[in-house]
Each structure stands twice: as C-alpha cells, then as structure tokens.
C-alpha cells in the first residue's frame, strides 16, 4: 500500500495548472484505491500544518511528505 508521504508527494507533483491541491489529492487517492475517509484524514493533517506554521497548503503538503 502506498504511504501517506508518497501520496502527498504524488499529489504535489501531479498538480495541474489552476487546480487546487485538494482536487489533486483526491485524484491521486482515487488512483490508489483509497476512499473519502483517507482524503479527510490527509487533508485535515495538511490543513492543520498550514495553519500551525502559517504557510500555504502546498508548502504544508510538501513538508508533511518530507517528514514521512
């Protein structure tokens, strides 16, 4: 099974022009057979990180991915 970090990295890399990170994350999760609960857990983690560090959601996703 694909790890959380791998999914976040793939979502950041697979981000289309003028697309939100949330949409890219959903697409990557579906590609890996994950469900909406997985999406909620990951996006909540990234959003909390963004708020805590006062950074953009994309930067937060990159940091979460790098920390494993």
JOFEN-V863318 format. One record per run of one state. SS is the DSSP state (@ for helix, = for strand, . for the rest). FROM is the first residue (numbers start at 0). TO is the last residue. Records with the same first field share a line. If there is no record, write none. Layout:
BEGIN
SS->FROM-TO  FROM-TO
END
This chain:
BEGIN
.->0-2  13-19  31-34  53-55  67-67
@->3-12  20-30  35-52  56-66
END
